[in-house]
Amino acid sequence: MDSVDYSQGTIVVRRGGERITIAVVPSTQIYLHDSSGTFADVRPGAQIDVFVSEIDGHLVAQIIHLK
């Protein structure tokens, strides 16, 4: 993960050479290993798996797994 903007509720990930901005919303489920996590646990440089939906043309994280 490239960056986290806590005030805007977004993360930026890199896929190939492309930077992709993904919104993190209150309903986003965040998991830290086998436990529940919070958006505060999401840090730049972390390895993550993120499952997204496209809503009104924007990518929205449904589930974030922190590795």
ZIKAUR-V415491 format. One line per field, one symbol per residue. burial: I if it has 24 or more other C-alpha atoms within 12 Angstrom, else O. A space follows every 50 residues. Layout:
burial = ???
This chain:
burial = IOOIOOOOOIIIIOOOOOOOIIIIIOOIIIIOOOOOOOIOIIIOOOOIOI OIOOOOOOOIIOIIIIO
